[in-house]
């Protein structure tokens, strides 16, 4: 994204030589860009493989983390004037990172989340605790366990249904 923003905004070359030159010339600035972005992505839990990034709330989460990290970078660059970066380069960089992360996470969620097949589980105990466990598992965003039956020692519950599931 750094090289792409330099190409778009400043007309620099975009090739392997330019990427290597960026790391040679701007080592400190590039390090802070990566550190700040990774920190904000971590704080906003954008590395969670459990979240479905096809949902609007999670897409907003990624966008917010990138925008806030760009604001933090602008403050860092203001405090360290030797690493000054233009507003245009920072804006293009922010947009490139936001678009890239959003598309990447969206595709990841479309492929990986859809390919997860929930495993069937039995809840031992048809009391309030067992019912709460079954409801919690059913309400999770990406359930890995799908409750199919309650198992209980009380014979009076055998053959009945609890929360739409059989009790054996």
Secondary structure as GFF3:
##gff-version 3
##sequence-region A 1 168
A	DSSP	alpha_helix	2	10	.	.	.	ID=ss1
A	DSSP	alpha_helix	16	25	.	.	.	ID=ss2
A	DSSP	alpha_helix	27	43	.	.	.	ID=ss3
A	DSSP	alpha_helix	56	79	.	.	.	ID=ss4
A	DSSP	three_ten_helix	81	83	.	.	.	ID=ss5
A	DSSP	alpha_helix	87	108	.	.	.	ID=ss6
A	DSSP	pi_helix	109	113	.	.	.	ID=ss7
A	DSSP	alpha_helix	114	115	.	.	.	ID=ss8
A	DSSP	beta_strand	119	124	.	.	.	ID=ss9
A	DSSP	alpha_helix	128	139	.	.	.	ID=ss10
A	DSSP	beta_strand	145	151	.	.	.	ID=ss11
A	DSSP	three_ten_helix	155	157	.	.	.	ID=ss12
A	DSSP	beta_strand	161	162	.	.	.	ID=ss13
A	DSSP	beta_strand	165	167	.	.	.	ID=ss14
###
